[in-house]
Structure formats: structure tokens, C-alpha cells
Amino acid sequence: MTYSSDLERQLRGYGLTTAHILYRIPDFESVLQTYVWQEYDLAPDFPEMRKFLDFWRQSLDGPLHSIRYSHKQLIGPNEWRQINGEFNLH
């Protein structure tokens, strides 16, 4: 499902997921390289991150060494409320 904005994703329960990926350089497998991936995703299953890692395994030559990730739900439906007015200054 595609959402039109980051705010809409957050209201549907998505949170910001950051993955710190270590992978081996194909020609020098004793050398590790770092890649940082960040996207809105749903915990605890993380379908977006899993889709990205599946793409990595199938399409890229650098084998994965390790992945550390963090997830923060920035806004939830209970934190959002509609206002019925506004104040204009000047």
C-alpha cells in the first residue's frame, strides 16, 4: 500500500526505522563496509526493511555481515487531534 505523505504513514502506525548494515566488499571479503538505510516501517515485522534486505541478497554482490536497527514511532493516532480554530497575529 502506498501512502501520500510521511504524516499519513505515521498516523497509520509507521515509525522511523534506521538500519546500520555492515557488509563485505565483494573483491576483498575481509574488509567491511557500512551502509545506513532509513525508512518508515511497521514494527515488529518490519516489512519494508525485509523487502530491502531481500533485494540486497538477490541483487547486490556484497554479502551481509550484520545489521543493527532502531525503530521509533514518532507520532501515534492517539497523539493527533483536529483543531477547530486558529489565531491570527498581526
C-alpha positions in Angstrom: 0.0 0.0 0.0 1.3 3.4 -0.9 0.7 6.5 1.3 0.9 10.0 0.0 2.8 11.6 2.9 5.1 10.7 5.8 2.4 12.1 8.2 -0.2 9.8 6.8 2.2 6.8 7.3 2.8 7.9 10.9 -0.9 8.1 11.6 -1.3 4.6 10.4 1.3 3.3 12.9 4.5 3.5 10.9 7.7 4.6 12.7 11.1 5.6 11.6 13.4 2.6 11.2 17.1 3.0 10.8 19.3 0.1 9.9 23.1 0.1 10.2 24.3 -2.5 7.8 27.8 -4.0 7.7 28.6 -5.9 4.5 31.7 -7.4 2.9 33.3 -5.9 -0.1 33.0 -8.5 -2.9 36.6 -8.3 -4.1 38.1 -8.0 -0.5 35.8 -10.1 1.8 38.0 -9.4 4.8 37.0 -5.7 4.6 33.7 -4.5 6.0 31.8 -1.5 4.6 28.9 0.4 6.2 25.5 1.3 4.7 22.8 3.2 6.6 19.2 2.6 5.4 16.3 4.7 6.8 12.5 4.3 6.0 9.1 4.4 7.7 8.2 0.9 8.7 5.8 -1.2 10.8 7.2 -2.9 14.0 7.6 -5.7 14.9 7.5 -7.4 11.4 9.4 -4.6 9.5 8.1 -5.4 6.0 9.9 -2.5 4.3 13.3 -3.5 5.8 12.8 -7.1 5.0 11.9 -6.2 1.4 15.1 -4.1 1.2 17.2 -6.9 2.7 15.7 -9.4 0.3 16.6 -7.1 -2.6 20.1 -6.8 -1.3 20.6 -10.6 -1.1 19.2 -11.2 -4.5 20.7 -8.2 -6.5 23.9 -7.0 -4.8 27.2 -8.7 -4.6 28.3 -7.6 -1.2 27.3 -10.3 1.3 25.7 -9.1 4.5 27.8 -9.4 7.7 25.5 -7.8 10.4 22.5 -5.5 10.8 21.7 -3.3 13.7 18.4 -1.4 13.6 16.4 1.0 15.7 12.8 2.0 15.5 10.9 5.0 16.8 7.2 5.6 16.4 7.2 9.4 16.1 3.5 10.0 16.3 0.6 7.8 17.0 -3.2 8.1 16.3 -3.8 9.0 20.0 -1.4 12.0 19.7 -3.2 13.5 16.8 -6.2 15.8 17.2 -8.1 18.1 15.0 -8.4 21.7 15.9 -11.5 23.8 15.2 -10.0 27.3 15.1 -6.9 29.3 14.7 -5.5 32.6 15.9 -4.1 35.2 13.6 -1.4 37.5 14.9 -0.8 40.8 13.1 
